Amino acid sequence: MEDLIRTRIRAAPADEGTLRLIVRRPGVGLRESVESGRLDPAVGLVGDTWAERPSSRTPDRTPHPDMQVTVMNVRVLEAICRDPERCLLAGDQLYVDLDIGHTNLPVGTRLAISTALIEVTEQPHRGCAKFRSRFGAAALSFVNSAEGDGLRLRGLNAKVVRDGTVTRGDTVRKVV
């Protein structure tokens, strides 16, 4: 896995990448790959159930405002998921070809995707038991390792700052 990190994942573009996959979760355990979707500051990805999901990270268990949208590096997904049909099970909404590590995208960094704008939040996004059951113990260890955490191999949490429609193939640009 070290060679994979060194050669493929670390080679992801730093400032401008591509939105490769958009996935909505219309219900528990359901995934829907869509060509385009609307990002909205009130509900996250329209058609996704984020706004209906309780959060253990809020005192009243309401959806966490800093966890509206999860973003994963598509290169990591390709490394851990051999079957394209199972890739949707990762549970993230936006899959990008972009370096999403802490050094490149510190908390507060904004990403422009088409007319939408999202902001990286401090809420950690770690692999869990569901991730292990879907992709295996080795994949979980890989994304949750010290190096994996620094590179955010499991992904990052973000909030929608400005609404807009995003489409697969859109440029994802770091806003400085």
Protein Blocks (a to p, Z undefined) as FASTA:
>chain_A
ZZmmmmmmmmpcfkbccdfbdcddfbghiacddfbdcddfklopghiaklmpccfkbfkl
pacfklmbccddfklmmmmmmblklmmmnopabdcdddfbfklmgghiacdehjbccddd
fbdcdddfklmmmnojklmmmmmmmklmmnomnopcdddfbgcdddehiacdddZZ
